[in-house]
Amino acid sequence: MIIKSELDKFKESFSKCMIGKRVRLTSNGGRKRLIVYEGIVEGCYPNVFSVRYTRGSAKDDVVSYSYIDVLTGKVRIYTLQEENKSEAAS
């Protein structure tokens, strides 16, 4: 069971560290399907966070997940290295 104080700590640290970061989200789509999104964390709200990603050629979409999904492991979130940062370091 998730304690409310643990959830509040997670929300606070997530909103400070992840807004504007490039991430990869993976979640279970049912029937052995894995759904993967790569995009930028756009906003953190009281119960959910949103990620803007590009689907297809040029259309941007937004997907939202709850913090509880991340804490329970239903959604996994990984930060991605910015390509521009690695090129600038060279």
Helices and strands as residue ranges (DSSP letters): H 4-18, E 22-30, E 33-44, E 48-55, E 59-66, H 67-72, E 75-79, H 83-89
